[in-house]
Amino acid sequence: MSLWRAGTVQAWLEVVMAMPMYIRTCSENVKSGKVLLGLTDEDLELGLGVSSLMHRRKLRLAIEDYRDAENGRGLSKAADMDHHWVAKAWLSDVGLPQYSQAFHNHLVDGRMLNSLTRRDLERHLNITKKFHQVSLLLGIELLHLLSFDKEALQARRIQCEHQNVDPLVWTSHRVIKWIKDIDMKEFAENLLNSGVHGAVMVLDPSFNTDSMATAMGIPNGKHMVRRHLVEEMKALIGSASCRQLSAPSHVPCRADTKQDNEHLGQGTPPTLLRQNSVGRPPSSTGRHTDDEGSLRRRAVKPPTGFSPKGRNGRDLSCHSSYGSLPREVRDQTPPRTEGSPIRGYTSIEVTNV
């Protein structure tokens, strides 16, 4: 990008970023890629007239990605996910195509997906149903576990298209097919546009057979039908909950997360901040603008028994000090002798201490 001329900058803004509405002000103010690399949020708003918070975020994240590419890292895998793919393919996969227009209007691409918070979903995308918010966030978590590698995700889905294995990567459509395969086709269509997909079934400890039965519209009085669903879900999820991903990430096991997810209230797996938003080695420059918490890094599961909500009720799952531990946890840590390991923190990496 640092070698781009003004014409290339304008072409990138129009074709790659799908933002032709800003070309005129860009041509007047940004004469090279080197200038583009140095733009701040204030520059985007005042200099280019980008009044939309979501559009500014998209540009900032893209510019940051290109900055890292300047250092030889290459663009992230998330760069391959344009807003058309997100609005059409991805939302359909997670079973929430009804929000396609909102995502399309805000030009949400792969980089932006990883920055979204529950507050963003409600405030900017008008998604008010709590389960739909959880469904989207867990769909994003699945992408993160696969380092936003679209091809790797598709390859895994192809492998389990005709076998009831690896439900973590199942789309909403594949879940519906499974419901039909276990002889419950009369309830399958009720899952359309419900947000029930494989990552919800595997990663959300609060999503159980009662949740599935409710989503499917199975009456409470049909005890034998519900019992059948219990056995089938037990067989499917029990064998897959701790399956290791090919990417070097920690997959939250359903059995482990069930006891320490209460702090999020909606079933989202417990999390600590990730240093890296798109599966690459973390940048040492630390150029992140905190957009009301929306650009904070996504997270991995903490040790069993650790809850990011402190005694005072404040949710620390988006703790602003990257890699640090809440004071409540430090205060509760027992003293240790010289050379002994710290109890309870053997499975977590603490950086920037």
Contacts in CASP RR format, 6 or more apart in sequence:
PFRMAT RR
TARGET T0000
AUTHOR 0000-0000-0000
METHOD contacts of the structure
MODEL  1
MSLWRAGTVQAWLEVVMAMPMYIRTCSENVKSGKVLLGLTDEDLELGLGV
SSLMHRRKLRLAIEDYRDAENGRGLSKAADMDHHWVAKAWLSDVGLPQYS
QAFHNHLVDGRMLNSLTRRDLERHLNITKKFHQVSLLLGIELLHLLSFDK
EALQARRIQCEHQNVDPLVWTSHRVIKWIKDIDMKEFAENLLNSGVHGAV
MVLDPSFNTDSMATAMGIPNGKHMVRRHLVEEMKALIGSASCRQLSAPSH
VPCRADTKQDNEHLGQGTPPTLLRQNSVGRPPSSTGRHTDDEGSLRRRAV
KPPTGFSPKGRNGRDLSCHSSYGSLPREVRDQTPPRTEGSPIRGYTSIEV
TNV
1 33 0 8 1.000
1 34 0 8 1.000
1 36 0 8 1.000
1 37 0 8 1.000
1 66 0 8 1.000
1 69 0 8 1.000
1 70 0 8 1.000
2 33 0 8 1.000
2 34 0 8 1.000
2 37 0 8 1.000
2 70 0 8 1.000
3 33 0 8 1.000
4 12 0 8 1.000
4 32 0 8 1.000
4 33 0 8 1.000
4 34 0 8 1.000
4 36 0 8 1.000
5 32 0 8 1.000
5 33 0 8 1.000
6 27 0 8 1.000
6 30 0 8 1.000
6 31 0 8 1.000
6 32 0 8 1.000
7 27 0 8 1.000
8 33 0 8 1.000
9 26 0 8 1.000
9 30 0 8 1.000
9 31 0 8 1.000
9 32 0 8 1.000
9 33 0 8 1.000
9 36 0 8 1.000
10 23 0 8 1.000
10 26 0 8 1.000
10 27 0 8 1.000
13 19 0 8 1.000
13 20 0 8 1.000
13 22 0 8 1.000
13 23 0 8 1.000
13 26 0 8 1.000
14 20 0 8 1.000
14 23 0 8 1.000
16 82 0 8 1.000
17 58 0 8 1.000
17 59 0 8 1.000
17 62 0 8 1.000
17 107 0 8 1.000
18 82 0 8 1.000
18 83 0 8 1.000
18 107 0 8 1.000
19 55 0 8 1.000
19 59 0 8 1.000
19 107 0 8 1.000
22 48 0 8 1.000
22 49 0 8 1.000
22 50 0 8 1.000
25 47 0 8 1.000
25 48 0 8 1.000
25 49 0 8 1.000
26 48 0 8 1.000
29 47 0 8 1.000
29 48 0 8 1.000
30 36 0 8 1.000
30 39 0 8 1.000
30 48 0 8 1.000
36 63 0 8 1.000
37 63 0 8 1.000
37 66 0 8 1.000
37 67 0 8 1.000
37 70 0 8 1.000
38 63 0 8 1.000
39 48 0 8 1.000
39 59 0 8 1.000
39 63 0 8 1.000
40 289 0 8 1.000
41 56 0 8 1.000
41 60 0 8 1.000
41 289 0 8 1.000
41 291 0 8 1.000
44 50 0 8 1.000
44 56 0 8 1.000
44 59 0 8 1.000
44 60 0 8 1.000
45 51 0 8 1.000
45 56 0 8 1.000
50 56 0 8 1.000
50 59 0 8 1.000
52 106 0 8 1.000
53 124 0 8 1.000
53 291 0 8 1.000
54 106 0 8 1.000
54 107 0 8 1.000
54 108 0 8 1.000
54 112 0 8 1.000
54 124 0 8 1.000
55 106 0 8 1.000
55 107 0 8 1.000
57 112 0 8 1.000
57 115 0 8 1.000
57 291 0 8 1.000
57 294 0 8 1.000
57 295 0 8 1.000
58 107 0 8 1.000
58 108 0 8 1.000
58 109 0 8 1.000
58 111 0 8 1.000
58 112 0 8 1.000
60 289 0 8 1.000
60 295 0 8 1.000
61 111 0 8 1.000
61 112 0 8 1.000
61 115 0 8 1.000
61 295 0 8 1.000
62 79 0 8 1.000
62 111 0 8 1.000
64 283 0 8 1.000
64 287 0 8 1.000
64 288 0 8 1.000
65 75 0 8 1.000
65 76 0 8 1.000
65 78 0 8 1.000
65 79 0 8 1.000
65 111 0 8 1.000
65 278 0 8 1.000
66 75 0 8 1.000
67 283 0 8 1.000
67 285 0 8 1.000
67 287 0 8 1.000
68 74 0 8 1.000
68 75 0 8 1.000
68 76 0 8 1.000
68 280 0 8 1.000
68 283 0 8 1.000
69 75 0 8 1.000
71 283 0 8 1.000
73 280 0 8 1.000
73 281 0 8 1.000
73 283 0 8 1.000
76 111 0 8 1.000
76 148 0 8 1.000
76 277 0 8 1.000
76 278 0 8 1.000
76 279 0 8 1.000
76 280 0 8 1.000
77 147 0 8 1.000
77 148 0 8 1.000
77 149 0 8 1.000
77 150 0 8 1.000
77 278 0 8 1.000
77 279 0 8 1.000
78 109 0 8 1.000
78 110 0 8 1.000
78 111 0 8 1.000
78 113 0 8 1.000
78 114 0 8 1.000
78 143 0 8 1.000
78 148 0 8 1.000
78 277 0 8 1.000
78 278 0 8 1.000
79 110 0 8 1.000
79 111 0 8 1.000
80 148 0 8 1.000
80 150 0 8 1.000
81 90 0 8 1.000
81 109 0 8 1.000
81 110 0 8 1.000
81 111 0 8 1.000
81 113 0 8 1.000
81 148 0 8 1.000
81 150 0 8 1.000
82 109 0 8 1.000
82 110 0 8 1.000
83 103 0 8 1.000
83 104 0 8 1.000
83 107 0 8 1.000
83 108 0 8 1.000
83 109 0 8 1.000
84 104 0 8 1.000
85 109 0 8 1.000
85 150 0 8 1.000
86 103 0 8 1.000
86 108 0 8 1.000
86 109 0 8 1.000
86 110 0 8 1.000
86 112 0 8 1.000
86 113 0 8 1.000
87 100 0 8 1.000
87 101 0 8 1.000
87 103 0 8 1.000
87 104 0 8 1.000
87 108 0 8 1.000
88 97 0 8 1.000
88 100 0 8 1.000
90 113 0 8 1.000
91 97 0 8 1.000
91 99 0 8 1.000
91 100 0 8 1.000
91 103 0 8 1.000
92 100 0 8 1.000
92 171 0 8 1.000
92 172 0 8 1.000
92 173 0 8 1.000
93 171 0 8 1.000
93 172 0 8 1.000
93 173 0 8 1.000
93 197 0 8 1.000
94 135 0 8 1.000
94 136 0 8 1.000
94 139 0 8 1.000
94 171 0 8 1.000
94 172 0 8 1.000
94 195 0 8 1.000
94 197 0 8 1.000
94 199 0 8 1.000
95 135 0 8 1.000
95 171 0 8 1.000
95 172 0 8 1.000
95 173 0 8 1.000
95 192 0 8 1.000
95 193 0 8 1.000
95 194 0 8 1.000
95 195 0 8 1.000
95 196 0 8 1.000
95 197 0 8 1.000
96 132 0 8 1.000
96 135 0 8 1.000
96 136 0 8 1.000
96 193 0 8 1.000
96 195 0 8 1.000
97 193 0 8 1.000
98 193 0 8 1.000
99 125 0 8 1.000
99 127 0 8 1.000
99 132 0 8 1.000
102 125 0 8 1.000
102 126 0 8 1.000
102 127 0 8 1.000
103 125 0 8 1.000
106 112 0 8 1.000
106 124 0 8 1.000
106 125 0 8 1.000
108 116 0 8 1.000
108 125 0 8 1.000
110 143 0 8 1.000
110 148 0 8 1.000
111 277 0 8 1.000
111 278 0 8 1.000
113 140 0 8 1.000
113 143 0 8 1.000
114 140 0 8 1.000
114 143 0 8 1.000
114 144 0 8 1.000
114 148 0 8 1.000
114 277 0 8 1.000
114 278 0 8 1.000
114 298 0 8 1.000
115 277 0 8 1.000
115 291 0 8 1.000
115 294 0 8 1.000
115 295 0 8 1.000
116 136 0 8 1.000
116 137 0 8 1.000
116 140 0 8 1.000
116 294 0 8 1.000
117 293 0 8 1.000
117 294 0 8 1.000
117 296 0 8 1.000
117 318 0 8 1.000
118 133 0 8 1.000
118 137 0 8 1.000
118 266 0 8 1.000
119 292 0 8 1.000
119 293 0 8 1.000
119 294 0 8 1.000
120 294 0 8 1.000
121 127 0 8 1.000
121 132 0 8 1.000
121 133 0 8 1.000
121 136 0 8 1.000
121 137 0 8 1.000
122 128 0 8 1.000
122 133 0 8 1.000
127 133 0 8 1.000
127 136 0 8 1.000
130 266 0 8 1.000
131 195 0 8 1.000
131 266 0 8 1.000
132 195 0 8 1.000
133 266 0 8 1.000
134 200 0 8 1.000
134 204 0 8 1.000
134 266 0 8 1.000
134 267 0 8 1.000
134 268 0 8 1.000
135 195 0 8 1.000
135 196 0 8 1.000
135 197 0 8 1.000
135 200 0 8 1.000
137 268 0 8 1.000
138 197 0 8 1.000
138 199 0 8 1.000
138 200 0 8 1.000
138 203 0 8 1.000
138 204 0 8 1.000
138 268 0 8 1.000
138 269 0 8 1.000
139 197 0 8 1.000
139 199 0 8 1.000
139 200 0 8 1.000
140 298 0 8 1.000
141 199 0 8 1.000
141 203 0 8 1.000
141 269 0 8 1.000
141 298 0 8 1.000
142 153 0 8 1.000
142 168 0 8 1.000
142 169 0 8 1.000
142 199 0 8 1.000
142 203 0 8 1.000
143 153 0 8 1.000
144 249 0 8 1.000
144 274 0 8 1.000
144 279 0 8 1.000
144 298 0 8 1.000
145 245 0 8 1.000
145 247 0 8 1.000
145 249 0 8 1.000
145 251 0 8 1.000
146 152 0 8 1.000
146 153 0 8 1.000
146 156 0 8 1.000
146 245 0 8 1.000
146 246 0 8 1.000
146 247 0 8 1.000
147 247 0 8 1.000
147 249 0 8 1.000
147 278 0 8 1.000
147 279 0 8 1.000
147 280 0 8 1.000
148 278 0 8 1.000
148 279 0 8 1.000
149 247 0 8 1.000
152 246 0 8 1.000
152 247 0 8 1.000
153 169 0 8 1.000
156 166 0 8 1.000
156 169 0 8 1.000
157 169 0 8 1.000
157 170 0 8 1.000
157 171 0 8 1.000
157 174 0 8 1.000
159 165 0 8 1.000
159 166 0 8 1.000
160 166 0 8 1.000
160 167 0 8 1.000
160 169 0 8 1.000
160 170 0 8 1.000
160 174 0 8 1.000
161 174 0 8 1.000
164 178 0 8 1.000
164 181 0 8 1.000
164 236 0 8 1.000
165 239 0 8 1.000
165 240 0 8 1.000
166 240 0 8 1.000
166 243 0 8 1.000
167 175 0 8 1.000
167 178 0 8 1.000
167 198 0 8 1.000
167 201 0 8 1.000
167 202 0 8 1.000
167 236 0 8 1.000
167 237 0 8 1.000
167 240 0 8 1.000
168 198 0 8 1.000
168 199 0 8 1.000
168 202 0 8 1.000
168 203 0 8 1.000
168 240 0 8 1.000
168 243 0 8 1.000
168 251 0 8 1.000
169 198 0 8 1.000
169 199 0 8 1.000
170 178 0 8 1.000
170 197 0 8 1.000
170 198 0 8 1.000
170 201 0 8 1.000
171 197 0 8 1.000
171 198 0 8 1.000
172 191 0 8 1.000
172 192 0 8 1.000
172 194 0 8 1.000
172 195 0 8 1.000
172 196 0 8 1.000
172 197 0 8 1.000
174 198 0 8 1.000
175 191 0 8 1.000
175 196 0 8 1.000
175 197 0 8 1.000
175 198 0 8 1.000
175 201 0 8 1.000
176 188 0 8 1.000
176 189 0 8 1.000
176 191 0 8 1.000
176 192 0 8 1.000
178 236 0 8 1.000
179 185 0 8 1.000
179 187 0 8 1.000
179 188 0 8 1.000
179 191 0 8 1.000
179 216 0 8 1.000
180 188 0 8 1.000
182 228 0 8 1.000
182 229 0 8 1.000
182 232 0 8 1.000
183 228 0 8 1.000
184 216 0 8 1.000
184 225 0 8 1.000
184 228 0 8 1.000
184 229 0 8 1.000
187 216 0 8 1.000
187 217 0 8 1.000
187 218 0 8 1.000
188 216 0 8 1.000
190 215 0 8 1.000
190 216 0 8 1.000
190 217 0 8 1.000
191 215 0 8 1.000
191 216 0 8 1.000
194 215 0 8 1.000
196 212 0 8 1.000
196 215 0 8 1.000
200 207 0 8 1.000
201 207 0 8 1.000
201 212 0 8 1.000
201 233 0 8 1.000
201 236 0 8 1.000
201 237 0 8 1.000
202 237 0 8 1.000
202 240 0 8 1.000
202 241 0 8 1.000
202 254 0 8 1.000
203 252 0 8 1.000
203 254 0 8 1.000
203 257 0 8 1.000
203 269 0 8 1.000
204 267 0 8 1.000
204 268 0 8 1.000
204 269 0 8 1.000
205 254 0 8 1.000
205 257 0 8 1.000
205 258 0 8 1.000
205 259 0 8 1.000
205 261 0 8 1.000
205 267 0 8 1.000
205 269 0 8 1.000
206 261 0 8 1.000
206 265 0 8 1.000
206 266 0 8 1.000
206 267 0 8 1.000
207 267 0 8 1.000
209 226 0 8 1.000
209 229 0 8 1.000
209 230 0 8 1.000
209 233 0 8 1.000
209 234 0 8 1.000
212 229 0 8 1.000
212 233 0 8 1.000
213 226 0 8 1.000
213 229 0 8 1.000
216 229 0 8 1.000
218 225 0 8 1.000
218 226 0 8 1.000
218 229 0 8 1.000
220 226 0 8 1.000
237 254 0 8 1.000
238 254 0 8 1.000
241 253 0 8 1.000
241 254 0 8 1.000
241 255 0 8 1.000
242 251 0 8 1.000
242 253 0 8 1.000
242 254 0 8 1.000
242 255 0 8 1.000
243 251 0 8 1.000
244 251 0 8 1.000
245 251 0 8 1.000
249 300 0 8 1.000
250 300 0 8 1.000
250 301 0 8 1.000
250 347 0 8 1.000
252 269 0 8 1.000
252 270 0 8 1.000
252 300 0 8 1.000
252 301 0 8 1.000
256 301 0 8 1.000
256 304 0 8 1.000
257 269 0 8 1.000
257 270 0 8 1.000
257 301 0 8 1.000
259 304 0 8 1.000
259 305 0 8 1.000
260 270 0 8 1.000
260 302 0 8 1.000
260 304 0 8 1.000
260 305 0 8 1.000
260 306 0 8 1.000
260 307 0 8 1.000
261 267 0 8 1.000
261 268 0 8 1.000
261 269 0 8 1.000
261 270 0 8 1.000
262 307 0 8 1.000
262 309 0 8 1.000
263 270 0 8 1.000
263 307 0 8 1.000
263 308 0 8 1.000
263 309 0 8 1.000
263 315 0 8 1.000
263 317 0 8 1.000
264 270 0 8 1.000
264 315 0 8 1.000
264 317 0 8 1.000
269 301 0 8 1.000
270 301 0 8 1.000
270 302 0 8 1.000
270 306 0 8 1.000
270 307 0 8 1.000
270 308 0 8 1.000
270 317 0 8 1.000
271 298 0 8 1.000
271 299 0 8 1.000
271 300 0 8 1.000
271 301 0 8 1.000
271 302 0 8 1.000
271 308 0 8 1.000
271 317 0 8 1.000
272 299 0 8 1.000
272 300 0 8 1.000
272 301 0 8 1.000
272 302 0 8 1.000
272 308 0 8 1.000
272 317 0 8 1.000
272 319 0 8 1.000
272 323 0 8 1.000
272 348 0 8 1.000
273 296 0 8 1.000
273 297 0 8 1.000
273 298 0 8 1.000
273 299 0 8 1.000
273 318 0 8 1.000
273 319 0 8 1.000
273 322 0 8 1.000
273 323 0 8 1.000
274 297 0 8 1.000
274 298 0 8 1.000
274 299 0 8 1.000
274 300 0 8 1.000
275 282 0 8 1.000
275 297 0 8 1.000
275 322 0 8 1.000
275 323 0 8 1.000
275 351 0 8 1.000
276 282 0 8 1.000
276 297 0 8 1.000
277 297 0 8 1.000
277 298 0 8 1.000
288 295 0 8 1.000
289 295 0 8 1.000
290 296 0 8 1.000
290 320 0 8 1.000
293 318 0 8 1.000
296 318 0 8 1.000
296 320 0 8 1.000
297 322 0 8 1.000
299 317 0 8 1.000
302 308 0 8 1.000
302 348 0 8 1.000
303 344 0 8 1.000
303 345 0 8 1.000
303 346 0 8 1.000
303 347 0 8 1.000
303 348 0 8 1.000
306 329 0 8 1.000
306 344 0 8 1.000
308 315 0 8 1.000
308 316 0 8 1.000
308 317 0 8 1.000
308 319 0 8 1.000
308 326 0 8 1.000
309 315 0 8 1.000
309 316 0 8 1.000
309 317 0 8 1.000
310 316 0 8 1.000
310 326 0 8 1.000
310 328 0 8 1.000
311 328 0 8 1.000
316 326 0 8 1.000
319 326 0 8 1.000
321 352 0 8 1.000
322 351 0 8 1.000
322 352 0 8 1.000
323 350 0 8 1.000
323 351 0 8 1.000
323 352 0 8 1.000
323 353 0 8 1.000
324 350 0 8 1.000
324 352 0 8 1.000
324 353 0 8 1.000
325 350 0 8 1.000
333 342 0 8 1.000
333 343 0 8 1.000
334 343 0 8 1.000
336 342 0 8 1.000
336 343 0 8 1.000
END
